[in-house]
Amino acid sequence: MTNFYDFNIQPNEEVIETLEKFDFKGACIFYDSSSLNDNKDEILDRFNMLKESTKLNLYHGVYINQTNPQILTKTVLKYHKRSDIIMVNGGKENINRAACQMPQIDIINEPYISNHNSGINHILSKMLVENNISVNINYRSVLKSRGYYKSKMLSQINQLFSLQDKYGFRTIISSGSQSFYDVKSPDAMLLLGNLFNVKKEIIEKSLTTNVEDVIKNIQIRKDSIVDGVTIIK
């Protein structure tokens, strides 16, 4: 049986209930790093309540949105041992480069935003592979865009898939759901893959086995004494 995941949702009960109805295996809720400074305990308590209320395998992640590479690095190092997953918002060239260099980061979100191209070049592609970092494609951004902006974004994502095909880094696809209106069934998410110039198998992997690889990394990190040293069970 193929297991589907949505690894970029907001902490919304209706979103989680709808994902469960659509038979998703798991999901990840991302919390903005800026909100964790003052409300960390309250946020984690709410997350644990959501986790206990669902059959989904629910994970929590920290979403970091910084425009300064030095502050980005500091924030990643602050949170990477306190959360299941670190996702950094991509964008300008200097941010994408800084993010691709950090193995503490699990996911780069939409590196093509604020760029004329995919935001990833051949050098950064190799860094993604070396540092085991995935790239997230957010369906919500694609569906919200219109006209020229949608055409541009689709072209950027197709460039990203071409680089993935050549260098072998992972892509994942998520709904970016903020309400239950945003939630898509696995079949609908596969169908939306027709927007891109890639085979259906690539889209399916981005919703299934590629996400499972990210989950395996979570467990490896939890089993590690220090970075790079793993307890053998």
Buried (B, 14 or more C-beta within 10 A) or exposed (E): EEBBBBBBBBBBEEBBBBBBEBEBBBBBBBBEBEEBEEEEEEBBEBBEEBBEEBEBBBBBBBBBBBEEBEEBBEBBEBBBEEBBBBBBBBBBBEBBBBBBBBBBBBBBBBBBBBBEBBBBBEEBBBBBBEBBBBBBBBBBBBBEBEEEEBEBBBBBBBBBBEBBEEBEBBBBBBBBBBEBEBBBBBEEBBEBBEBBEBEEEBBBBBBBEBBBBBBEBBEEBEEEEEEEEBEEE
